């Protein structure tokens, strides 16, 4: 998806977060996929260590080709 976003904002000076968000939201693929984005105006903890238990709960599906770079993160199923 980033390659499509990069094509949309190519040549645009990314002078603010608003300009970046507008460029991202203007992105459309040839197949009709529309990109949405939103800004979460808060600080996030940096360099937080993830426990093995937390990582085991991530629904990570690695692809056959370059699995460290190509993977899908579908939503976790709700637990009852």
C-alpha positions in Angstrom: 0.0 0.0 0.0 2.9 2.4 0.7 4.0 2.3 -2.9 0.5 3.6 -4.0 0.6 6.3 -1.3 4.1 7.3 -2.4 2.9 7.7 -6.0 0.1 9.9 -4.8 2.3 12.3 -2.8 5.2 12.2 -5.2 6.4 15.8 -5.7 4.3 17.1 -2.9 6.2 18.8 -0.1 5.1 17.0 3.1 5.0 20.1 5.2 2.6 19.0 7.9 0.7 16.0 9.2 -2.5 17.4 7.6 -0.8 17.5 4.1 0.4 13.9 4.6 -3.1 12.7 5.7 -4.7 14.4 2.7 -2.3 12.8 0.3 -2.9 9.4 1.9 -6.7 9.8 1.8 -6.4 10.8 -1.9 -4.8 7.5 -2.8 -6.8 5.1 -5.0 -5.6 2.0 -6.7 -6.5 0.9 -10.3 -8.7 -1.8 -8.8 -10.7 0.7 -6.8 -9.1 0.4 -3.3 -9.5 3.6 -1.3 -7.0 4.3 1.5 -8.2 5.9 4.7 -6.1 7.4 7.5 -6.5 9.2 10.7 -4.3 11.0 13.2 -4.1 9.8 16.7 -3.0 12.9 18.6 -1.3 11.3 21.5 2.1 10.0 22.4 2.9 6.3 22.1 5.5 4.5 24.2 8.7 3.9 22.3 10.9 0.8 22.4 8.4 -1.1 24.5 9.5 -4.8 24.9 6.9 -7.3 23.9 6.7 -10.5 25.9 6.7 -13.9 24.3 3.1 -14.4 25.5 2.0 -11.1 23.8 3.8 -12.0 20.6 2.2 -15.5 20.6 -1.3 -13.8 20.7 -0.5 -11.8 17.5 -2.4 -13.4 14.6 0.7 -13.1 12.3 0.5 -15.0 9.0 3.9 -15.0 7.2 3.9 -15.3 3.4 6.0 -18.0 1.7 8.2 -15.4 -0.1 10.3 -13.2 2.2 8.3 -14.0 5.3 10.1 -11.5 7.4 8.9 -8.7 5.1 5.6 -10.1 3.8 3.0 -11.0 6.2 -0.7 -10.5 7.0 -2.1 -9.3 10.3 -5.8 -10.2 10.3 -7.8 -9.2 13.3 -7.8 -11.5 16.3 -11.0 -13.4 16.8 -12.9 -12.3 19.8 -12.6 -14.6 22.7 -15.7 -15.8 24.6 
